[in-house]
Amino acid sequence: MSNFNFLLYGVYPYIALAVCIIGSWARFDLSQYTWKAHSSQLMQTQGMRMASNLFHVGILLILGGHFVGLLVPESIYHHVISTSGKQLVAMIVGGIAGLMCLVGLVMLLHRRLTNPRVRAQSSFSDIMILWVLLAQLLLGLATIPASAGHMDGSVMVMLANWAQYTVTFQPVMAAASIEPVSLVYKLHVFLGLTLFVLFPFTRLVHIISAPVWYLGRRYQIVRQKG
């Protein structure tokens, strides 16, 4: 195993996670006003609902699929489905969700770049993170034809082993597990880890915000003037 591979896939995941957690905590503690999605819907509503729904539904399906696909051990899912069957399901569902997300993301990016009012309200990080998400999404979709070349599920097992060794704090085993896979998978994993680094400094922080206190708030009394 090369030192470079160990650095990227054995050490970097923990650096990315540390930056994500510490950076998010610091931003919430020091700059709560910026902890939001910076919605631009008031600037232009046309097409916003369709683009936003396609993007958010697609990305939620993708995140859920990655979580289940990478972190559920073979010994558990083999009671329900084989490794090759799981790979086929992942390719079909991931492809549909990825295309939904891609259409929504391209619509959102086009709107943010071409509408003068929305562009004026956008920060550098707002536009940058959309480009990074687009690159990550295209890499993810590129893994589908790559996976079609080996339907035995071997690459999925190696990627799952990497994720499971990482979350159980076995960096050497994690890096060794991912080393044999193709470049497109490695780039997809690396950019995914980089999104954790960017997370605290962009609008992505709204993902982990749930206004649960809203359910227990006092009623607001609104009186008609006059």
N, CA and C atoms as a LAMMPS dump frame, in Angstrom:
ITEM: TIMESTEP
0
ITEM: NUMBER OF ATOMS
678
ITEM: BOX BOUNDS ff ff ff
-5.0000000000000000e+02 5.0000000000000000e+02
-5.0000000000000000e+02 5.0000000000000000e+02
-5.0000000000000000e+02 5.0000000000000000e+02
ITEM: ATOMS id mol type element x y z
1 1 1 N 0.843 -1.191 0
2 1 2 C 0 0 0
3 1 3 C 0.88 1.244 0
4 2 1 N 0.572 2.211 -0.88
5 2 2 C 1.373 3.429 -0.963
6 2 3 C 1.024 4.39 0.172
7 3 1 N 1.995 5.217 0.534
8 3 2 C 1.77 6.224 1.573
9 3 3 C 0.711 7.237 1.139
10 4 1 N 0.704 7.556 -0.17
11 4 2 C -0.27 8.527 -0.687
12 4 3 C -1.689 7.999 -0.528
13 5 1 N -1.884 6.721 -0.837
14 5 2 C -3.204 6.11 -0.67
15 5 3 C -3.624 6.102 0.796
16 6 1 N -2.673 5.809 1.68
17 6 2 C -2.976 5.806 3.118
18 6 3 C -3.345 7.2 3.6
19 7 1 N -2.636 8.219 3.082
20 7 2 C -2.923 9.6 3.487
21 7 3 C -4.322 10.024 3.055
22 8 1 N -4.687 9.684 1.805
23 8 2 C -5.974 10.133 1.267
24 8 3 C -7.157 9.373 1.848
25 9 1 N -6.998 8.058 2.038
26 9 2 C -8.156 7.241 2.414
27 9 3 C -8.048 6.602 3.793
28 10 1 N -6.908 6.812 4.458
29 10 2 C -6.768 6.34 5.822
30 10 3 C -6.773 7.469 6.828
31 11 1 N -6.124 8.592 6.458
32 11 2 C -5.984 9.731 7.37
33 11 3 C -6.985 10.841 7.059
34 12 1 N -7.109 11.175 5.767
35 12 2 C -7.964 12.301 5.362
36 12 3 C -9.409 12.187 5.848
37 13 1 N -10.023 10.99 5.891
38 13 2 C -11.398 10.916 6.398
39 13 3 C -11.555 11.483 7.806
40 14 1 N -10.577 11.258 8.66
41 14 2 C -10.677 11.763 10.036
42 14 3 C -10.416 13.263 10.103
43 15 1 N -9.534 13.755 9.239
44 15 2 C -9.317 15.205 9.152
45 15 3 C -10.602 15.888 8.691
46 16 1 N -11.225 15.323 7.64
47 16 2 C -12.456 15.9 7.105
48 16 3 C -13.567 15.894 8.148
49 17 1 N -13.7 14.793 8.885
50 17 2 C -14.746 14.7 9.902
51 17 3 C -14.489 15.678 11.043
52 18 1 N -13.215 15.828 11.433
53 18 2 C -12.869 16.767 12.51
54 18 3 C -13.178 18.197 12.103
55 19 1 N -12.824 18.567 10.873
56 19 2 C -13.118 19.917 10.382
57 19 3 C -14.621 20.145 10.345
58 20 1 N -15.363 19.128 9.898
59 20 2 C -16.822 19.241 9.814
60 20 3 C -17.45 19.483 11.187
61 21 1 N -17.054 18.689 12.164
62 21 2 C -17.657 18.787 13.495
63 21 3 C -17.23 20.067 14.206
64 22 1 N -15.93 20.333 14.243
65 22 2 C -15.429 21.514 14.953
66 22 3 C -15.873 22.796 14.251
67 23 1 N -15.791 22.791 12.915
68 23 2 C -16.209 23.975 12.165
69 23 3 C -17.687 24.264 12.318
70 24 1 N -18.51 23.225 12.295
71 24 2 C -19.957 23.42 12.462
72 24 3 C -20.275 23.931 13.858
73 25 1 N -19.621 23.359 14.855
74 25 2 C -19.843 23.82 16.238
75 25 3 C -19.438 25.285 16.388
76 26 1 N -18.285 25.659 15.829
77 26 2 C -17.805 27.032 15.939
78 26 3 C -18.74 28.001 15.22
79 27 1 N -19.219 27.625 14.051
80 27 2 C -20.125 28.515 13.32
81 27 3 C -21.441 28.691 14.049
82 28 1 N -21.978 27.588 14.584
83 28 2 C -23.243 27.69 15.311
84 28 3 C -23.08 28.524 16.579
85 29 1 N -21.928 28.416 17.205
86 29 2 C -21.689 29.137 18.455
87 29 3 C -21.392 30.609 18.221
88 30 1 N -20.676 30.918 17.152
89 30 2 C -20.188 32.279 16.945
90 30 3 C -20.994 33.072 15.916
91 31 1 N -21.698 32.365 15.024
92 31 2 C -22.37 33.088 13.938
93 31 3 C -23.675 32.393 13.574
94 32 1 N -24.587 32.353 14.53
95 32 2 C -25.841 31.631 14.306
96 32 3 C -26.694 32.257 13.211
97 33 1 N -26.554 33.569 13.006
98 33 2 C -27.377 34.233 11.999
99 33 3 C -27.087 33.686 10.601
100 34 1 N -25.871 33.214 10.373
101 34 2 C -25.521 32.696 9.046
102 34 3 C -25.897 31.23 8.882
103 35 1 N -26.417 30.613 9.934
104 35 2 C -26.758 29.181 9.898
105 35 3 C -28.12 29.021 9.235
106 36 1 N -28.126 29.056 7.916
107 36 2 C -29.377 28.95 7.175
108 36 3 C -29.059 28.61 5.727
109 37 1 N -30.109 28.375 4.947
110 37 2 C -29.923 27.984 3.553
111 37 3 C -29.789 29.181 2.628
112 38 1 N -29.968 30.41 3.168
113 38 2 C -29.894 31.627 2.351
114 38 3 C -30.833 31.51 1.143
115 39 1 N -32.096 31.217 1.417
116 39 2 C -33.054 31.014 0.333
117 39 3 C -33.168 32.249 -0.555
118 40 1 N -33.239 32.002 -1.861
119 40 2 C -33.385 33.087 -2.835
120 40 3 C -34.739 33.017 -3.522
121 41 1 N -35.679 32.307 -2.918
122 41 2 C -36.975 32.094 -3.558
123 41 3 C -37.722 33.403 -3.775
124 42 1 N -37.529 34.385 -2.883
125 42 2 C -38.208 35.671 -3.033
126 42 3 C -37.719 36.423 -4.255
127 43 1 N -36.483 36.127 -4.679
128 43 2 C -35.932 36.813 -5.839
129 43 3 C -36.565 36.331 -7.142
130 44 1 N -36.914 35.037 -7.188
131 44 2 C -37.551 34.453 -8.371
132 44 3 C -38.181 33.135 -7.976
133 45 1 N -39.471 32.99 -8.239
134 45 2 C -40.179 31.766 -7.866
135 45 3 C -40.386 30.822 -9.039
136 46 1 N -40.322 31.317 -10.257
137 46 2 C -40.601 30.502 -11.431
138 46 3 C -39.621 29.339 -11.552
139 47 1 N -40.155 28.127 -11.576
140 47 2 C -39.34 26.933 -11.713
141 47 3 C -38.611 26.51 -10.453
142 48 1 N -38.703 27.31 -9.399
143 48 2 C -37.959 27.033 -8.175
144 48 3 C -38.471 25.771 -7.49
145 49 1 N -39.779 25.6 -7.444
146 49 2 C -40.348 24.449 -6.725
147 49 3 C -39.932 23.136 -7.377
148 50 1 N -40.043 23.057 -8.693
149 50 2 C -39.67 21.821 -9.379
150 50 3 C -38.184 21.527 -9.205
151 51 1 N -37.337 22.537 -9.407
152 51 2 C -35.893 22.344 -9.289
153 51 3 C -35.511 21.914 -7.877
154 52 1 N -36.074 22.597 -6.887
155 52 2 C -35.744 22.297 -5.498
156 52 3 C -36.215 20.908 -5.096
157 53 1 N -37.437 20.539 -5.511
158 53 2 C -37.97 19.225 -5.151
159 53 3 C -37.167 18.105 -5.801
160 54 1 N -36.851 18.254 -7.089
161 54 2 C -36.059 17.233 -7.764
162 54 3 C -34.701 17.062 -7.095
163 55 1 N -34.063 18.178 -6.78
164 55 2 C -32.738 18.123 -6.166
165 55 3 C -32.794 17.491 -4.782
166 56 1 N -33.72 17.949 -3.946
167 56 2 C -33.746 17.477 -2.56
168 56 3 C -34.22 16.03 -2.446
169 57 1 N -35.232 15.64 -3.215
170 57 2 C -35.673 14.244 -3.178
171 57 3 C -34.57 13.329 -3.685
172 58 1 N -33.929 13.74 -4.785
173 58 2 C -32.844 12.941 -5.337
174 58 3 C -31.687 12.778 -4.382
175 59 1 N -31.276 13.866 -3.752
176 59 2 C -30.098 13.792 -2.888
177 59 3 C -30.399 13.04 -1.594
178 60 1 N -31.638 13.112 -1.109
179 60 2 C -31.994 12.346 0.085
180 60 3 C -31.969 10.847 -0.211
181 61 1 N -32.453 10.466 -1.395
182 61 2 C -32.395 9.054 -1.787
183 61 3 C -30.944 8.588 -1.94
184 62 1 N -30.106 9.449 -2.506
185 62 2 C -28.69 9.107 -2.688
186 62 3 C -27.996 8.94 -1.345
187 63 1 N -28.212 9.887 -0.435
188 63 2 C -27.568 9.807 0.882
189 63 3 C -28.039 8.573 1.644
190 64 1 N -29.34 8.298 1.59
191 64 2 C -29.863 7.112 2.267
192 64 3 C -29.293 5.831 1.677
193 65 1 N -29.19 5.786 0.345
194 65 2 C -28.632 4.612 -0.309
195 65 3 C -27.177 4.397 0.03
196 66 1 N -26.407 5.482 0.073
197 66 2 C -24.994 5.365 0.434
198 66 3 C -24.841 4.888 1.876
199 67 1 N -25.671 5.422 2.761
200 67 2 C -25.572 5.044 4.175
201 67 3 C -25.846 3.55 4.351
202 68 1 N -26.924 3.07 3.742
203 68 2 C -27.275 1.659 3.868
204 68 3 C -26.274 0.786 3.12
205 69 1 N -25.95 1.196 1.898
206 69 2 C -25.084 0.371 1.063
207 69 3 C -23.678 0.213 1.596
208 70 1 N -23.144 1.266 2.225
209 70 2 C -21.76 1.223 2.69
210 70 3 C -21.617 0.682 4.109
211 71 1 N -22.604 0.905 4.946
212 71 2 C -22.424 0.599 6.369
213 71 3 C -23.129 -0.663 6.845
214 72 1 N -23.991 -1.253 6.022
215 72 2 C -24.634 -2.51 6.425
216 72 3 C -23.72 -3.67 6.043
217 73 1 N -23.261 -4.479 6.99
218 73 2 C -22.34 -5.587 6.691
219 73 3 C -22.973 -6.667 5.821
220 74 1 N -22.126 -7.396 5.113
221 74 2 C -22.595 -8.499 4.26
222 74 3 C -23.388 -9.52 5.062
223 75 1 N -22.94 -9.808 6.279
224 75 2 C -23.59 -10.838 7.084
225 75 3 C -25.042 -10.509 7.391
226 76 1 N -25.398 -9.23 7.289
227 76 2 C -26.781 -8.821 7.556
228 76 3 C -27.612 -8.813 6.279
229 77 1 N -27.12 -8.132 5.229
230 77 2 C -27.957 -8.027 4.035
231 77 3 C -28.019 -9.319 3.225
232 78 1 N -27.108 -10.245 3.47
233 78 2 C -27.169 -11.516 2.759
234 78 3 C -28.385 -12.352 3.15
235 79 1 N -29.056 -12.014 4.249
236 79 2 C -30.297 -12.682 4.617
237 79 3 C -31.437 -12.265 3.688
238 80 1 N -31.232 -11.131 2.996
239 80 2 C -32.294 -10.584 2.156
240 80 3 C -31.93 -10.604 0.677
241 81 1 N -30.684 -10.299 0.361
242 81 2 C -30.28 -10.136 -1.03
243 81 3 C -28.808 -10.502 -1.184
244 82 1 N -28.446 -10.954 -2.363
245 82 2 C -27.045 -11.284 -2.635
246 82 3 C -26.249 -10.01 -2.922
247 83 1 N -24.921 -10.129 -2.937
248 83 2 C -24.073 -8.966 -3.209
249 83 3 C -24.3 -8.435 -4.618
250 84 1 N -24.396 -9.33 -5.595
251 84 2 C -24.634 -8.89 -6.972
252 84 3 C -26.032 -8.285 -7.118
253 85 1 N -27.005 -8.847 -6.412
254 85 2 C -28.351 -8.281 -6.44
255 85 3 C -28.394 -6.903 -5.821
256 86 1 N -27.673 -6.74 -4.732
257 86 2 C -27.592 -5.444 -4.076
258 86 3 C -26.958 -4.413 -5.005
259 87 1 N -25.924 -4.83 -5.737
260 87 2 C -25.27 -3.911 -6.664
261 87 3 C -26.235 -3.486 -7.772
262 88 1 N -27.01 -4.419 -8.285
263 88 2 C -27.973 -4.097 -9.34
264 88 3 C -29.017 -3.101 -8.839
265 89 1 N -29.537 -3.344 -7.639
266 89 2 C -30.52 -2.424 -7.054
267 89 3 C -29.891 -1.044 -6.868
268 90 1 N -28.653 -1.016 -6.391
269 90 2 C -27.967 0.266 -6.175
270 90 3 C -27.778 1.013 -7.484
271 91 1 N -27.449 0.297 -8.548
272 91 2 C -27.253 0.947 -9.844
273 91 3 C -28.566 1.516 -10.383
274 92 1 N -29.664 0.777 -10.231
275 92 2 C -30.953 1.239 -10.764
276 92 3 C -31.496 2.407 -9.94
277 93 1 N -31.595 2.196 -8.616
278 93 2 C -32.149 3.242 -7.75
279 93 3 C -31.227 4.455 -7.731
280 94 1 N -29.917 4.202 -7.629
281 94 2 C -28.964 5.309 -7.627
282 94 3 C -28.976 6.077 -8.929
283 95 1 N -29.161 5.37 -10.046
284 95 2 C -29.226 6.048 -11.34
285 95 3 C -30.442 6.943 -11.453
286 96 1 N -31.598 6.447 -11.017
287 96 2 C -32.833 7.251 -11.065
288 96 3 C -32.714 8.462 -10.153
289 97 1 N -32.282 8.218 -8.91
290 97 2 C -32.132 9.323 -7.956
291 97 3 C -31.075 10.314 -8.437
292 98 1 N -29.991 9.794 -9.014
293 98 2 C -28.935 10.67 -9.501
294 98 3 C -29.398 11.555 -10.636
295 99 1 N -30.196 11.008 -11.549
296 99 2 C -30.712 11.815 -12.653
297 99 3 C -31.7 12.869 -12.159
298 100 1 N -32.549 12.498 -11.193
299 100 2 C -33.454 13.485 -10.598
300 100 3 C -32.662 14.633 -9.995
301 101 1 N -31.659 14.27 -9.211
302 101 2 C -30.832 15.266 -8.54
303 101 3 C -30.084 16.119 -9.558
304 102 1 N -29.598 15.489 -10.63
305 102 2 C -28.841 16.211 -11.652
306 102 3 C -29.706 17.258 -12.347
307 103 1 N -30.924 16.873 -12.715
308 103 2 C -31.824 17.822 -13.377
309 103 3 C -32.119 19.003 -12.457
310 104 1 N -32.459 18.706 -11.199
311 104 2 C -32.746 19.779 -10.25
312 104 3 C -31.555 20.664 -9.999
313 105 1 N -30.369 20.063 -9.875
314 105 2 C -29.16 20.831 -9.588
315 105 3 C -28.784 21.735 -10.756
316 106 1 N -28.894 21.22 -11.978
317 106 2 C -28.581 22.043 -13.155
318 106 3 C -29.555 23.22 -13.256
319 107 1 N -30.829 22.97 -12.955
320 107 2 C -31.821 24.05 -12.971
321 107 3 C -31.494 25.104 -11.919
322 108 1 N -31.11 24.66 -10.723
323 108 2 C -30.765 25.594 -9.652
324 108 3 C -29.503 26.394 -9.986
325 109 1 N -28.52 25.713 -10.556
326 109 2 C -27.274 26.389 -10.913
327 109 3 C -27.504 27.386 -12.035
328 110 1 N -28.286 27.009 -13.038
329 110 2 C -28.598 27.916 -14.145
330 110 3 C -29.324 29.157 -13.637
331 111 1 N -30.283 28.942 -12.747
332 111 2 C -31.042 30.058 -12.179
333 111 3 C -30.125 30.995 -11.403
334 112 1 N -29.223 30.426 -10.616
335 112 2 C -28.351 31.259 -9.781
336 112 3 C -27.334 32.034 -10.612
337 113 1 N -26.94 31.488 -11.752
338 113 2 C -25.931 32.149 -12.58
339 113 3 C -26.52 33.144 -13.568
340 114 1 N -27.769 32.918 -13.998
341 114 2 C -28.319 33.737 -15.078
342 114 3 C -29.328 34.781 -14.614
343 115 1 N -29.93 34.596 -13.436
344 115 2 C -30.889 35.589 -12.949
345 115 3 C -30.135 36.691 -12.209
346 116 1 N -30.212 37.932 -12.677
347 116 2 C -29.412 39.006 -12.066
348 116 3 C -29.687 39.218 -10.579
349 117 1 N -30.948 39.113 -10.167
350 117 2 C -31.301 39.347 -8.771
351 117 3 C -30.755 38.233 -7.877
352 118 1 N -30.907 36.988 -8.351
353 118 2 C -30.408 35.841 -7.583
354 118 3 C -28.884 35.864 -7.539
355 119 1 N -28.251 36.198 -8.667
356 119 2 C -26.787 36.249 -8.727
357 119 3 C -26.243 37.317 -7.783
358 120 1 N -26.927 38.455 -7.707
359 120 2 C -26.464 39.538 -6.837
360 120 3 C -26.545 39.148 -5.367
361 121 1 N -27.522 38.291 -5.031
362 121 2 C -27.694 37.873 -3.641
363 121 3 C -26.76 36.732 -3.269
364 122 1 N -26.18 36.058 -4.265
365 122 2 C -25.377 34.866 -4.025
366 122 3 C -23.952 35.219 -3.612
367 123 1 N -23.434 34.463 -2.671
368 123 2 C -22.038 34.607 -2.267
369 123 3 C -21.173 33.651 -3.087
370 124 1 N -19.862 33.799 -2.944
371 124 2 C -18.938 32.891 -3.631
372 124 3 C -19.196 31.446 -3.216
373 125 1 N -19.416 31.224 -1.917
374 125 2 C -19.613 29.852 -1.432
375 125 3 C -20.913 29.254 -1.954
376 126 1 N -21.948 30.09 -2.176
377 126 2 C -23.219 29.588 -2.698
378 126 3 C -23.037 28.97 -4.081
379 127 1 N -22.274 29.65 -4.921
380 127 2 C -22.055 29.17 -6.282
381 127 3 C -21.032 28.037 -6.299
382 128 1 N -19.973 28.195 -5.509
383 128 2 C -18.918 27.183 -5.472
384 128 3 C -19.449 25.823 -5.06
385 129 1 N -20.3 25.792 -4.03
386 129 2 C -20.763 24.504 -3.521
387 129 3 C -21.668 23.805 -4.528
388 130 1 N -22.392 24.574 -5.351
389 130 2 C -23.21 23.959 -6.39
390 130 3 C -22.338 23.293 -7.456
391 131 1 N -21.227 23.933 -7.812
392 131 2 C -20.295 23.336 -8.78
393 131 3 C -19.662 22.068 -8.214
394 132 1 N -19.305 22.105 -6.934
395 132 2 C -18.699 20.925 -6.304
396 132 3 C -19.709 19.786 -6.246
397 133 1 N -20.952 20.095 -5.898
398 133 2 C -21.997 19.071 -5.87
399 133 3 C -22.24 18.493 -7.265
400 134 1 N -22.178 19.361 -8.278
401 134 2 C -22.362 18.89 -9.65
402 134 3 C -21.241 17.927 -10.044
403 135 1 N -19.999 18.295 -9.72
404 135 2 C -18.866 17.415 -10.022
405 135 3 C -19 16.079 -9.295
406 136 1 N -19.407 16.121 -8.035
407 136 2 C -19.575 14.893 -7.257
408 136 3 C -20.695 14.028 -7.815
409 137 1 N -21.767 14.668 -8.239
410 137 2 C -22.899 13.931 -8.801
411 137 3 C -22.521 13.27 -10.123
412 138 1 N -21.783 13.979 -10.965
413 138 2 C -21.349 13.407 -12.239
414 138 3 C -20.387 12.238 -12.014
415 139 1 N -19.518 12.367 -11.021
416 139 2 C -18.629 11.249 -10.689
417 139 3 C -19.434 10.047 -10.213
418 140 1 N -20.441 10.306 -9.391
419 140 2 C -21.277 9.215 -8.907
420 140 3 C -22.006 8.508 -10.04
421 141 1 N -22.54 9.286 -10.993
422 141 2 C -23.22 8.679 -12.139
423 141 3 C -22.228 7.929 -13.022
424 142 1 N -20.981 8.404 -13.073
425 142 2 C -19.958 7.728 -13.883
426 142 3 C -19.585 6.368 -13.308
427 143 1 N -19.825 6.173 -12.016
428 143 2 C -19.517 4.865 -11.423
429 143 3 C -20.508 3.788 -11.862
430 144 1 N -21.675 4.191 -12.384
431 144 2 C -22.679 3.199 -12.783
432 144 3 C -22.205 2.376 -13.979
433 145 1 N -21.789 3.011 -15.096
434 145 2 C -21.248 2.174 -16.186
435 145 3 C -19.977 1.436 -15.787
436 146 1 N -19.178 2.032 -14.879
437 146 2 C -17.981 1.329 -14.4
438 146 3 C -18.374 0.076 -13.626
439 147 1 N -19.444 0.181 -12.843
440 147 2 C -19.909 -0.975 -12.062
441 147 3 C -20.5 -2.063 -12.945
442 148 1 N -21.051 -1.653 -14.102
443 148 2 C -21.655 -2.634 -15.01
444 148 3 C -20.616 -3.603 -15.565
445 149 1 N -19.348 -3.212 -15.489
446 149 2 C -18.295 -4.084 -15.988
447 149 3 C -17.901 -5.19 -15.049
448 150 1 N -18.379 -5.145 -13.808
449 150 2 C -18.079 -6.216 -12.84
450 150 3 C -19.281 -6.381 -11.922
451 151 1 N -20.237 -7.177 -12.38
452 151 2 C -21.494 -7.347 -11.664
453 151 3 C -21.399 -8.359 -10.522
454 152 1 N -20.192 -8.797 -10.195
455 152 2 C -20.051 -9.732 -9.073
456 152 3 C -20.095 -9.028 -7.725
457 153 1 N -20.103 -7.691 -7.747
458 153 2 C -20.195 -6.934 -6.499
459 153 3 C -18.889 -6.781 -5.754
460 154 1 N -17.779 -7.155 -6.378
461 154 2 C -16.489 -7.111 -5.675
462 154 3 C -16.079 -5.697 -5.292
463 155 1 N -16.317 -4.749 -6.195
464 155 2 C -15.935 -3.361 -5.9
465 155 3 C -16.821 -2.786 -4.798
466 156 1 N -18.096 -3.119 -4.831
467 156 2 C -18.999 -2.649 -3.773
468 156 3 C -18.552 -3.16 -2.411
469 157 1 N -18.091 -4.391 -2.368
470 157 2 C -17.602 -4.96 -1.111
471 157 3 C -16.365 -4.211 -0.626
472 158 1 N -15.437 -3.897 -1.551
473 158 2 C -14.229 -3.173 -1.16
474 158 3 C -14.557 -1.773 -0.644
475 159 1 N -15.496 -1.102 -1.311
476 159 2 C -15.892 0.24 -0.861
477 159 3 C -16.605 0.172 0.488
478 160 1 N -17.45 -0.829 0.662
479 160 2 C -18.138 -0.996 1.942
480 160 3 C -17.142 -1.317 3.053
481 161 1 N -16.146 -2.148 2.744
482 161 2 C -15.113 -2.452 3.736
483 161 3 C -14.358 -1.189 4.134
484 162 1 N -14.056 -0.343 3.134
485 162 2 C -13.379 0.929 3.448
486 162 3 C -14.209 1.756 4.424
487 163 1 N -15.502 1.908 4.131
488 163 2 C -16.368 2.715 4.994
489 163 3 C -16.482 2.111 6.39
490 164 1 N -16.634 0.803 6.469
491 164 2 C -16.813 0.153 7.769
492 164 3 C -15.523 0.157 8.586
493 165 1 N -14.387 -0.03 7.932
494 165 2 C -13.116 0.076 8.65
495 165 3 C -12.87 1.512 9.119
496 166 1 N -13.321 2.479 8.324
497 166 2 C -13.126 3.882 8.695
498 166 3 C -13.927 4.24 9.94
499 167 1 N -15.206 3.851 9.964
500 167 2 C -16.044 4.213 11.11
501 167 3 C -15.691 3.419 12.359
502 168 1 N -14.954 2.322 12.195
503 168 2 C -14.499 1.561 13.36
504 168 3 C -13.03 1.857 13.691
505 169 1 N -12.527 2.962 13.127
506 169 2 C -11.188 3.478 13.443
507 169 3 C -10.072 2.463 13.156
508 170 1 N -10.102 1.929 11.939
509 170 2 C -9.043 1.04 11.455
510 170 3 C -8.5 1.615 10.141
511 171 1 N -7.756 2.718 10.199
512 171 2 C -7.351 3.426 8.977
513 171 3 C -6.476 2.616 8.036
514 172 1 N -5.595 1.775 8.581
515 172 2 C -4.715 0.978 7.716
516 172 3 C -5.54 -0.003 6.899
517 173 1 N -6.472 -0.693 7.539
518 173 2 C -7.332 -1.644 6.841
519 173 3 C -8.235 -0.918 5.838
520 174 1 N -8.693 0.262 6.21
521 174 2 C -9.554 1.035 5.324
522 174 3 C -8.824 1.412 4.043
523 175 1 N -7.624 1.967 4.196
524 175 2 C -6.844 2.377 3.03
525 175 3 C -6.478 1.188 2.15
526 176 1 N -6.161 0.06 2.759
527 176 2 C -5.819 -1.138 1.999
528 176 3 C -7.027 -1.667 1.231
529 177 1 N -8.223 -1.522 1.796
530 177 2 C -9.437 -2.031 1.156
531 177 3 C -9.77 -1.278 -0.121
532 178 1 N -9.523 0.029 -0.12
533 178 2 C -9.944 0.84 -1.265
534 178 3 C -8.865 0.955 -2.334
535 179 1 N -7.65 0.588 -2.017
536 179 2 C -6.546 0.789 -2.965
537 179 3 C -6.766 0.118 -4.317
538 180 1 N -7.338 -1.094 -4.402
539 180 2 C -7.448 -1.749 -5.714
540 180 3 C -8.537 -1.186 -6.632
541 181 1 N -9.46 -0.352 -6.129
542 181 2 C -10.595 0.061 -6.953
543 181 3 C -10.165 1.074 -8.005
544 182 1 N -11.016 1.267 -9.016
545 182 2 C -10.711 2.165 -10.132
546 182 3 C -10.679 3.629 -9.69
547 183 1 N -10.042 4.454 -10.526
548 183 2 C -9.85 5.871 -10.203
549 183 3 C -11.168 6.607 -10.012
550 184 1 N -12.195 6.279 -10.819
551 184 2 C -13.453 7.005 -10.724
552 184 3 C -14.078 6.856 -9.344
553 185 1 N -13.95 5.68 -8.739
554 185 2 C -14.468 5.466 -7.385
555 185 3 C -13.655 6.253 -6.363
556 186 1 N -12.332 6.246 -6.543
557 186 2 C -11.469 6.969 -5.6
558 186 3 C -11.739 8.467 -5.645
559 187 1 N -11.927 9.008 -6.854
560 187 2 C -12.226 10.436 -6.98
561 187 3 C -13.569 10.755 -6.329
562 188 1 N -14.537 9.866 -6.517
563 188 2 C -15.863 10.06 -5.927
564 188 3 C -15.781 10.068 -4.397
565 189 1 N -15.016 9.157 -3.844
566 189 2 C -14.842 9.089 -2.392
567 189 3 C -14.092 10.319 -1.892
568 190 1 N -13.022 10.694 -2.586
569 190 2 C -12.225 11.85 -2.149
570 190 3 C -13.051 13.127 -2.169
571 191 1 N -13.81 13.354 -3.231
572 191 2 C -14.62 14.569 -3.294
573 191 3 C -15.74 14.53 -2.267
574 192 1 N -16.257 13.327 -1.985
575 192 2 C -17.258 13.202 -0.928
576 192 3 C -16.7 13.599 0.427
577 193 1 N -15.467 13.192 0.704
578 193 2 C -14.81 13.587 1.953
579 193 3 C -14.562 15.093 1.984
580 194 1 N -14.223 15.657 0.83
581 194 2 C -13.97 17.103 0.757
582 194 3 C -15.24 17.896 1.037
583 195 1 N -16.396 17.329 0.694
584 195 2 C -17.658 17.996 1.022
585 195 3 C -17.837 18.135 2.527
586 196 1 N -17.315 17.17 3.297
587 196 2 C -17.35 17.295 4.758
588 196 3 C -16.49 18.476 5.211
589 197 1 N -15.37 18.696 4.53
590 197 2 C -14.503 19.833 4.868
591 197 3 C -15.204 21.151 4.562
592 198 1 N -15.905 21.216 3.438
593 198 2 C -16.585 22.445 3.02
594 198 3 C -17.877 22.695 3.799
595 199 1 N -18.434 21.638 4.365
596 199 2 C -19.751 21.683 5.004
597 199 3 C -19.935 22.865 5.972
598 200 1 N -19.04 23.087 6.93
599 200 2 C -19.298 24.141 7.92
600 200 3 C -19.233 25.553 7.352
601 201 1 N -18.676 25.715 6.175
602 201 2 C -18.427 27.045 5.626
603 201 3 C -19.386 27.417 4.5
604 202 1 N -20.421 26.603 4.298
605 202 2 C -21.367 26.84 3.213
606 202 3 C -22.799 26.711 3.722
607 203 1 N -23.731 26.867 2.79
608 203 2 C -25.148 26.733 3.119
609 203 3 C -25.548 25.303 3.467
610 204 1 N -24.651 24.337 3.27
611 204 2 C -24.974 22.941 3.555
612 204 3 C -25.305 22.703 5.026
613 205 1 N -24.907 23.63 5.9
614 205 2 C -25.158 23.424 7.331
615 205 3 C -26.638 23.276 7.649
616 206 1 N -27.504 23.806 6.774
617 206 2 C -28.939 23.722 7.074
618 206 3 C -29.445 22.287 7.056
619 207 1 N -28.619 21.358 6.512
620 207 2 C -29.022 19.955 6.467
621 207 3 C -29.255 19.403 7.866
622 208 1 N -28.438 19.819 8.826
623 208 2 C -28.545 19.258 10.175
624 208 3 C -29.348 20.146 11.109
625 209 1 N -30.094 21.093 10.548
626 209 2 C -30.941 21.953 11.367
627 209 3 C -32.371 21.434 11.332
628 210 1 N -32.884 21.127 12.471
629 210 2 C -34.274 20.687 12.59
630 210 3 C -34.945 21.539 13.661
631 211 1 N -35.901 22.388 13.284
632 211 2 C -36.523 23.304 14.251
633 211 3 C -37.515 22.609 15.171
634 212 1 N -37.011 21.63 15.961
635 212 2 C -37.914 20.862 16.821
636 212 3 C -38.549 21.734 17.902
637 213 1 N -37.842 22.807 18.282
638 213 2 C -38.404 23.698 19.307
639 213 3 C -39.648 24.435 18.795
640 214 1 N -39.815 24.478 17.48
641 214 2 C -40.979 25.148 16.899
642 214 3 C -42.276 24.479 17.317
643 215 1 N -42.226 23.146 17.524
644 215 2 C -43.43 22.404 17.871
645 215 3 C -43.933 22.748 19.271
646 216 1 N -43.031 23.183 20.159
647 216 2 C -43.431 23.465 21.529
648 216 3 C -43.524 24.937 21.85
649 217 1 N -43.481 25.786 20.829
650 217 2 C -43.488 27.227 21.086
651 217 3 C -44.886 27.688 21.508
652 218 1 N -44.962 28.825 22.131
653 218 2 C -46.262 29.416 22.478
654 218 3 C -46.961 29.924 21.213
655 219 1 N -48.27 29.921 21.26
656 219 2 C -49.023 30.455 20.119
657 219 3 C -48.801 31.958 20.013
658 220 1 N -48.721 32.421 18.783
659 220 2 C -48.62 33.853 18.541
660 220 3 C -50.023 34.42 18.349
661 221 1 N -50.349 35.481 19.055
662 221 2 C -51.656 36.099 18.938
663 221 3 C -51.544 37.235 17.926
664 222 1 N -52.307 37.127 16.869
665 222 2 C -52.285 38.127 15.806
666 222 3 C -53.632 38.822 15.776
667 223 1 N -53.643 40.127 15.944
668 223 2 C -54.879 40.906 15.953
669 223 3 C -54.971 41.754 14.685
670 224 1 N -56.147 41.849 14.151
671 224 2 C -56.355 42.681 12.973
672 224 3 C -56.347 44.147 13.379
673 225 1 N -55.631 44.958 12.615
674 225 2 C -55.542 46.375 12.937
675 225 3 C -56.89 47.041 12.782
676 226 1 N -57.295 47.833 13.822
677 226 2 C -58.55 48.558 13.755
678 226 3 C -59.734 47.678 14.088
